[in-house]
């Protein structure tokens, strides 16, 4: 699920984009894509690069966020559209920092607020993964997988406190003021909660997404290589403040799906249902969907078509008309693309090979301001980062060549959409 709120025009299932004028599209969002990464060649500093404008070219430069060495990274977006991140320091004392964009940047120069120290759970040496999203209230919540027992830890921005205030108000037509009592929201006494566990399973990796109403849903992959069991856990309420506000871990893999061959990916469809995809049995993509949307129950596992190849990884995103798109990586370095044409009847286009990669690594996909998808692929041998994009919104054609964003050093990264792009650069 994406980090920022989408602001597209609502479409019907049979709506199509105007084929003869790709510049006219019913999808529009004032945002630019940005990459946050940790660069091993620059003392593990946080760096960023971005499009120079919505739908624009990439800047070609990487700029430093701060000079603290980091080792683990999670990225997201604040309610008002600013880029945010959680990063674990590399050196002792190990801790997690929260960093976000400065709100006021009148000269269009990117500035970042000073890190906020979120600490570390007592007795924990560190995390192997951090993920970030917003909850139903718009507050940022951060999730981590620890480096020892495989537990999932959770921390969040505290909700505002509600205080009673007494004010003097002169009613219309009256000469004398009267005293009224009103309830006012004020910042909480403590900005962040403590770290707390979501106990129950031994986890290796996790994916964080949101229900249509904003409640957070976590998908995890177990630690045992021979099983790679898959579990889900979702918030029962929009303002979840303790582990009791979660449903608890529910295992969803079975003999039909097989275990997860790679970290599952999740996307919200036009009916408001969370869909989970993973490389399952026969090394092909399998899918499971909430039924009903937003509920605790799930459909049977199905296949959205087969490639006939052995697949290593899959990622998902929402395209320009609000449908789910998938890209999967095959063992022969093939890049396969698939597009959902109707979430109501679960219709899909066929898998098509749209490219090849030169090396395997972390993958991600997100949409541009006009709805075109961009796919990100790291090359683990050299820590390079490359992208390839759809030709026009909702197209099944993709660029024939790759664009290189980094020629080395970026060993971990996150994709965000900056909803406060510069007016010019």
C-alpha positions in Angstrom: 0.0 0.0 0.0 1.2 3.4 -0.8 2.3 6.0 1.8 0.5 9.0 0.6 -3.2 9.7 0.2 -4.3 9.3 -3.4 -6.2 12.2 -4.9 -7.5 10.7 -8.2 -10.9 11.1 -9.7 -13.1 8.0 -9.0 -13.6 5.7 -12.0 -16.1 3.0 -12.8 -14.9 -0.5 -13.6 -15.4 0.0 -17.3 -13.6 3.3 -17.5 -10.6 3.6 -19.8 -7.9 6.2 -20.3 -8.1 8.2 -23.5 -5.8 6.3 -25.9 -5.1 9.1 -28.3 -4.1 11.7 -25.8 -1.9 10.3 -23.0 -1.6 13.7 -21.4 -5.3 13.7 -20.5 -5.8 11.3 -17.7 -8.5 10.9 -15.0 -5.7 10.4 -12.5 -3.7 13.3 -11.0 -1.6 13.8 -7.9 0.8 16.6 -7.2 3.7 14.5 -6.1 7.2 13.5 -7.1 8.9 10.1 -6.5 11.8 10.2 -4.1 14.3 7.5 -3.0 15.8 7.5 0.4 18.9 5.2 0.7 21.8 4.3 2.9 25.1 4.6 1.1 27.9 2.2 2.1 30.5 4.4 0.3 29.6 7.5 2.3 30.0 6.1 5.9 26.4 4.7 5.8 24.9 8.2 5.7 21.2 8.7 4.7 21.0 10.1 1.1 18.1 11.1 -1.1 17.4 11.7 -4.8 14.1 12.6 -6.5 12.4 13.7 -9.6 12.9 17.4 -10.2 9.2 17.9 -10.5 6.0 15.7 -10.7 6.5 13.3 -13.7 9.8 14.9 -14.3 13.3 13.5 -14.8 15.4 12.4 -11.9 17.9 14.9 -10.6 21.0 12.7 -11.1 22.4 13.7 -7.7 22.2 12.3 -4.2 22.1 14.7 -1.3 22.9 13.9 2.4 20.2 14.0 5.0 22.5 13.9 8.0 25.9 12.5 8.8 24.9 9.8 11.3 25.8 6.3 10.2 22.7 4.0 9.8 22.2 0.4 9.0 18.4 -0.3 8.8 15.8 1.9 7.1 12.0 2.3 6.8 10.3 5.2 4.9 6.9 6.8 4.7 5.0 10.0 4.6 3.3 12.3 7.1 -0.3 13.2 7.0 0.5 16.6 5.5 2.6 15.0 2.7 6.1 15.4 4.0 8.6 12.6 3.5 9.5 10.7 6.7 11.8 7.8 7.7 12.9 5.6 10.6 16.5 4.6 10.6 18.6 2.5 13.0 22.0 3.8 13.9 25.0 1.6 13.0 27.2 2.4 16.0 26.7 2.0 19.7 24.5 3.1 21.3 22.1 1.5 18.8 18.9 3.4 18.6 16.1 4.3 16.1 15.8 7.8 14.7 12.7 9.4 13.3 13.4 12.1 10.7 11.0 14.1 8.5 11.0 16.9 6.0 11.0 20.4 7.3 7.6 22.0 6.6 8.7 25.4 5.5 11.1 25.4 2.5 10.3 28.6 0.6 13.5 28.6 -1.4 12.8 25.0 -2.7 15.9 23.7 -1.0 15.2 20.3 0.7 15.7 20.5 4.5 15.2 17.9 7.1 14.3 18.2 10.8 16.7 17.0 13.4 16.4 13.3 14.3 14.0 12.3 17.1 15.5 9.5 19.2 12.9 6.7 19.6 15.2 4.5 21.6 15.2 0.7 21.4 13.2 -2.0 23.3 14.9 -3.0 26.5 17.5 -5.7 26.1 17.3 -5.7 22.3 20.5 -5.4 20.2 18.8 -4.1 17.1 16.3 -4.6 14.3 16.8 -6.4 11.0 13.9 -4.6 9.4 11.9 -1.3 9.9 8.6 -0.4 8.2 6.5 2.7 8.5 2.9 3.6 7.6 0.1 5.9 8.7 -2.9 4.7 10.8 -6.5 5.6 10.4 -5.9 8.8 12.4 -3.0 9.9 10.2 -0.4 9.2 12.9 2.8 7.5 11.9 3.4 4.0 13.2 6.7 2.1 12.9 7.2 -1.7 13.0 10.5 -3.6 13.5 11.6 -7.2 13.4 14.2 -7.8 16.0 17.6 -9.5 15.3 17.2 -12.3 17.8 13.8 -13.9 18.5 12.0 -12.7 15.4 9.5 -10.7 17.3 7.5 -7.8 15.8 7.8 -4.5 17.7 5.6 -1.5 17.4 5.8 2.2 18.2 3.5 5.1 17.2 2.9 8.8 17.5 0.6 9.3 20.5 -2.8 10.8 19.7 -3.6 14.3 20.8 -4.9 14.8 24.3 -8.4 16.3 24.8 -8.5 19.1 27.4 -11.4 21.1 28.8 -11.1 24.9 28.4 -13.1 27.7 29.7 -13.7 30.6 27.3 -15.6 33.9 27.4 -17.9 34.3 24.5 -20.4 37.1 23.7 -23.4 35.6 21.9 -24.9 37.4 18.9 -27.1 40.3 20.1 -25.8 40.1 23.6 -23.8 42.8 25.4 -22.3 40.7 28.1 -20.0 37.7 27.6 -20.9 34.3 29.0 -18.6 31.5 30.1 -18.5 28.3 28.0 -16.7 25.0 28.4 -15.2 23.5 25.3 -13.0 20.4 24.6 -9.9 21.2 22.7 -7.3 18.8 21.1 -3.7 19.6 22.2 -0.4 17.9 21.5 0.2 14.8 23.7 2.5 15.1 26.8 4.7 12.5 25.2 5.0 12.6 21.4 5.7 8.9 21.0 4.6 5.7 22.7 7.0 3.1 24.1 8.1 0.2 22.0 5.8 -2.7 22.5 5.7 -6.2 21.1 3.0 -7.9 19.0 3.7 -11.4 20.4 2.9 -14.7 19.0 5.1 -15.8 16.1 8.7 -16.0 15.1 9.1 -13.7 12.2 11.8 -13.2 9.6 10.3 -10.3 7.5 7.1 -8.3 7.3 5.0 -6.2 5.0 2.8 -3.3 6.3 -0.3 -2.1 4.5 -3.7 -0.5 5.3 -7.3 -1.5 5.2 -9.6 0.9 3.2 -10.6 2.5 6.5 -7.0 3.1 7.4 -6.5 0.3 10.0 -3.1 -1.2 9.7 -2.6 -4.8 8.6 0.8 -6.6 8.9 1.7 -9.6 6.8 4.7 -11.6 8.0 6.9 -14.5 6.8 8.1 -17.1 9.3 11.7 -17.9 10.1 11.9 -21.6 9.2 13.3 -21.9 5.6 11.5 -25.2 4.9 8.1 -23.7 5.7 8.0 -19.9 5.4 4.6 -19.7 7.0 2.6 -16.6 6.4 0.6 -14.7 9.1 -1.6 -11.6 9.2 -2.4 -9.4 12.1 -4.6 -6.3 11.8 -5.8 -3.5 14.0 -9.4 -3.9 15.4 -9.8 -0.2 15.8 -8.7 3.0 14.1 -7.0 4.2 17.2 -5.0 1.1 18.4 -2.9 1.8 21.5 -2.0 -1.6 22.8 -1.5 -5.2 21.6 -5.1 -6.0 22.7 -6.3 -3.7 19.9 -5.0 -6.2 17.3 -6.6 -9.4 16.1 -3.6 -11.5 16.8 -1.6 -13.5 14.3 -3.6 -15.7 11.9 -1.8 -18.2 9.7 -3.1 -18.0 6.1 -0.8 -20.2 4.1 -1.8 -23.8 3.4 -1.0 -26.8 1.2 -2.5 -25.1 -1.8 -0.5 -22.0 -1.5 2.7 -23.5 -0.2 5.1 -21.4 1.9 6.3 -18.0 0.9 9.2 -18.1 -1.5 9.9 -14.4 -0.8 8.4 -11.6 1.2 4.7 -11.3 0.4 3.4 -8.1 -1.1 0.0 -6.5 -0.5 -2.3 -4.0 -2.3 -5.8 -2.6 -1.7 -8.2 -3.1 -4.6 -11.1 -0.9 -5.8 -13.6 -2.9 -3.7 -11.6 -2.0 -0.6 -10.2 -5.4 0.0 -6.6 -6.2 0.9 -4.9 -8.6 -1.6 -1.8 -10.5 -0.7 0.5 -11.9 -3.4 3.6 -14.1 -2.9 5.8 -16.7 -4.7 4.1 -19.9 -3.5 3.8 -23.5 -4.8 5.4 -24.3 -8.1 7.4 -21.1 -7.7 4.6 -19.1 -9.2 2.5 -16.2 -7.9 -0.5 -17.0 -5.7 -3.1 -14.6 -4.4 -5.4 -14.4 -1.4 -8.1 -11.6 -0.8 -10.1 -10.3 2.1 -13.7 -11.5 2.1 -15.5 -9.3 2.9 -13.3 -6.2 2.3 -11.9 -5.0 5.6 -12.9 -8.1 7.4 -10.9 -10.9 9.2 -11.8 -13.7 6.8 -9.9 -14.6 3.6 -10.7 -16.3 0.3 -9.1 -19.5 -0.9 -5.7 -19.1 -2.5 -5.8 -18.7 -6.3 -3.4 -18.1 -9.1 -3.7 -14.9 -11.2 -2.3 -16.9 -14.2 1.1 -18.6 -14.5 4.2 -17.6 -16.3 5.6 -21.0 -16.9 8.8 -20.0 -15.3 10.4 -20.3 -11.9 9.8 -17.0 -10.1 12.0 -15.5 -7.4 10.1 -12.4 -6.3 7.0 -10.3 -6.9 5.9 -6.8 -6.0 2.6 -4.9 -6.4 1.3 -1.4 -6.8 -1.9 0.5 -7.8 -1.9 1.8 -11.4 -3.5 4.9 -12.9 -7.0 3.5 -12.9 -6.9 2.1 -9.4 -6.3 -1.5 -10.3 -3.5 -3.7 -9.0 -0.4 -4.3 -11.1 2.2 -7.0 -10.5 5.8 -7.3 -11.5 7.6 -10.7 -10.9 11.2 -11.6 -11.4 12.1 -15.0 -13.0 15.1 -17.2 -12.4 16.4 -16.4 -15.9 16.4 -12.7 -15.0 13.0 -12.1 -16.8 10.8 -9.2 -15.8 7.1 -10.2 -16.0 4.2 -7.7 -15.8 0.5 -8.4 -15.1 -2.4 -5.9 -14.8 -5.7 -6.4 -13.1 -8.6 -5.3 -15.4 -11.4 -5.8 -12.9 -11.2 -6.3 -9.1 -15.0 -6.9 -9.0 -14.8 -10.0 -11.2 -11.1 -10.7 -10.6 -10.1 -10.4 -14.3 -6.4 -10.0 -15.2 -4.4 -9.5 -18.3 -1.9 -12.2 -19.2 1.6 -12.2 -17.9 4.0 -10.6 -20.4 7.7 -10.3 -20.3 8.6 -6.6 -20.4 12.3 -6.7 -19.7 15.3 -8.4 -18.2 17.5 -7.6 -15.2 21.3 -7.9 -14.9 21.3 -8.9 -11.2 18.9 -9.8 -8.4 18.2 -7.5 -5.5 15.5 -5.6 -3.6 12.5 -4.6 -5.7 9.7 -2.0 -5.4 7.1 -0.3 -7.5 5.1 2.9 -7.1 3.1 5.4 -9.2 4.0 8.7 -10.7 1.9 11.9 -10.5 0.1 11.0 -13.7 -0.5 7.3 -12.6 2.4 5.7 -14.6 4.1 3.0 -12.7 7.9 3.0 -12.0 9.7 -0.2 -11.1 12.8 -0.1 -8.9 15.5 -2.8 -9.0 18.7 -3.0 -7.0 21.7 -5.0 -8.2 23.0 -6.7 -5.1 26.5 -7.4 -6.4 27.3 -3.7 -7.0 24.6 -2.0 -4.9 23.4 -0.2 -8.0 19.8 1.1 -8.3 17.9 1.2 -11.6 14.4 2.0 -12.7 12.1 1.3 -15.6 8.7 3.0 -16.2 5.4 2.5 -18.0 5.2 4.2 -21.4 1.9 6.0 -20.6 -0.6 5.5 -17.7 -2.1 2.0 -17.7 0.0 0.9 -20.6 1.3 -2.7 -21.0 4.4 -1.2 -22.7 7.4 -0.3 -20.6 10.6 1.6 -21.4 13.1 -0.6 -23.3 16.1 0.8 -21.4 16.9 1.2 -17.7 17.6 4.5 -16.0 20.4 4.2 -13.4 19.8 6.2 -10.2 23.0 4.9 -8.4 26.0 3.2 -9.8 27.1 1.8 -6.4 26.8 2.0 -2.6 23.0 2.0 -2.1 22.5 -1.3 -0.1 19.0 -0.5 1.2 16.4 2.0 0.0 12.8 3.1 0.3 10.5 4.7 -2.2 8.2 7.6 -1.2 6.1 10.1 -3.0 6.8 13.7 -1.9 3.5 15.5 -1.7 5.3 18.8 -1.1 7.4 18.9 -4.3 9.3 22.1 -5.2 7.6 24.5 -7.6 10.9 24.6 -9.6 14.4 23.3 -9.1 
